[in-house]
Amino acid sequence: MKTKHKYHESKYITLAKYSLFAMLITLIVMHILFQYLKINNPDSAFIYDLSNRFNVDDEVSLPSWYQASLLLATSFLAFWHSFNIKKHVSKWRFFAGILLLMSIDEGSGFHELIITPIRDSLNINSGSFFYNSWIIVGVFVVAILGIYLLKFMKILRPKSRLLIALGFVSFVMGILVLEGIGGIFVENDQLYTTWIVLIEEAFEIFGLSLVTLAVLNEIDQN
């Protein structure tokens, strides 16, 4: 009778796991700290500009850079993995390509370009769930991506499959559900800029971190 060997997580996977979540917690703490400083120093232009560099919702900030970098790094890992396997090579490269496009969009903010045209054409005002109107297009993109991931997950190991699924749900909660809720409260500046966008971006980064761990898990067990 053959004895089944239990999979033990390698040291670099453990290190990556703690590093990813330590970075998430650091970004959350820095966002709250600098928003607090901004609120309590309304006349300081320096603190205002500095707080924006740590604002998770600012396109030109450390959190945005980190999210784009994480997507890019995960894309590279998935692409590199495709050279070390014999099956499903094209599927892994296509997955890497999707992550690369997401990284480019996160870093450049292309999706922001469609907000005003959609908002104006549909006469959407602040206080609406669809005020951040790119989520209308995002629903269809997420649906297509979800169908693709269901097929992609079939080639993954159980642990990686679970990580991808949880990561996708967390990411979608951030970019669609919480983004929509943010549109409802956008005129409440303190609530919106301090807490709603923080929760939204935390869900996004947490989801991406799980996807990164899924890719690392596949590499580790290959």
N, C-alpha and C positions, 0 to 999 in steps of 0.2 A: 504493500500500500504506500503510495507516494504522499509525502508530507507537503502540504501547501505552505509556501513561505509567505509570511505576512509582509506587505510592502511597508518599508520604513522611509519616512520622509528624509531626504538628504539635507545636509547642513545648509547648502546654499538656498534651498527652497524655504527652509525655516527663516534664514536671514532675510530673504526677499519678502516673506510674509510680514515679518516684524517691521521691516524698513518701510514697506508700502503703507501700513497702517499708522506707523509713527509719523510719516509725512502727512497723512490725512489729518491726524490730530493736531499736528503743528500748524497746518494751514488754517484749521478751524480756530485755534487759539489766537493766532496772529490776526485773523479777520476780526474777531470779537474785540481784541485789545485795541486795535487801531480805529475801529468804529467808535469805541468808547472814548478814545482820545479826541477824535474828530468832533463828537457830540459835545464834549466838555471844553473844547477849544475852538469855538465857531469862528473866531477872528484870525486864526493862524492859517495862512495860505500854505505854509510848509507842511503842517500836520495834515491838512486837507489833501495835498498832493501825495504825501507819503502814505496816507491811509488808502488811497486809491491803488497804490502799488501792491497792497495786501488784500484788496477787496476781491472776493471770489467772483463777483459779477462783472468786474472791469475787464475789458478785452486786453488792455495793456497792463498786465499784473503778473506777479509771481504765480498765483494759482492757475491762471490761464496758460502761462508758459509750461507749468508742470503737467497740466492735463494734456497739452499738445505733445509734450516730450514723452509722456507715458504711452500715448497712442503710437507715436513713432517708434519707440523702443519695442513695444509689443509687436508691431508690424515687422520690425527687423527680426525679432526672435522667431515669429511664425515663418517668415521667408527662409531664415537660416535652417529651421527645422525641416523644411521641405527638401533640403539637400541631403538629409541624413535618414530619409525613409525611402522605402521602395514602393509603397502604395499611397494612393490619394495625394500625390505630389501637387497636381493642379488645383485640388480643393484647398490645400494649405496656402498655396500662392495666391489664390483668389481671395481667401480670408485675409492674408497679409495686405493685399491691395485695398480692401475695404477699410482696414485700420489706417492705412496710409492716407486715404482720401479723408477720413474722419480727422486725422491729425492736421492735414492741410486746412480743412475747414475751421477747425478749432483755433489754429494759429492765425488765420487770415480773416475769419468772421464773414465768409461769403454768405452764409445763411441769413445774416443780418440785412443783406441788401433787399430781400423780398418782403421785409416787414412793412415798410411804409406803403409800397404799391398795393399789397393785399389789404392793409388796414384802411387805406383811402377808398379802394374799390368796393369794399364791403361795409364802409362807414362804421368801423369798429371804434368805440370810444374807450377811454380808461375806465376801469371797473368791470371790464368784460373778461371772461375766462380766456377769450381769444385775442386779448389786447396784444400780446406777443405773438402776432399773427402767423409767424413762420411755422407754428405748431400745427396749423391746418395742413400744410404740406408735409410736416413731420409725421403726422398720423399715417399717411400713405407710405412714406419711406420706412417707418418702423414696421408696418405690416409686411412689407416686402422683405425687409431684413429678418424679421421673425420667421417667416416661411423658409428663408435660406438657412438660418441657423438650426432649425429643426432637422434639416437634411444633413447639415455639417456635423451636428452633434452625434449623429449615428456612427461616425468613424472614431469618436473619442472614447477614452476610458471612462468608467462611471464617475470617478471623482471629478475629472475635467468637465464632463457633461453637466454635473451639478453646479460647478463653479460658473460655467458659461451661462447656464439658465438663470441662476441667481443674479449674476452680473448684469445680464440683459434686463431683467425685471427692475433691478435697482436703477440702472441707467435710464430706462424709459420712465420710471417714476419721476426722475429728476427733470429730464428734458421735455416731458409732456405734461404730466399731472401737476407737479409743483411749479413748473413754468406758468401753467395756466392759472393756478391759484395766485401766483405772484402778480399777474395782470389784474386781478380783482382788487388787490391791496396796493397797487403801485403808487397811489396818491398819498398813502400813509408812509412818508419817507423813512422814518426811523424803523418802523416794523419791517418794511420791505427791504431796505438796504442792509439792515443788521441781521435779521433772522430768516426771512423767507428765502432770500437768495442763498443764504448760508446752507440751509437745509437742502435746497435744490441742488447746489453744486456738490455738497457732501454726498448725496445719493449718486450723483454722476461719477465722482471720483472713486467712491467705494465700488461701484459697479465695474468701472474700468480696472480697478485693482484686482478684482476677482477674475476678470478675463485674463489679465496678465499672469496670475497664478495658475490658471488653467493651462495656458501655453507652456509655462515653465514645468508644470506637472507632466505634460506630454513629452517634453524634452528629457526630463529626468528619468522617465520610465521607458524611454525608447531603447 
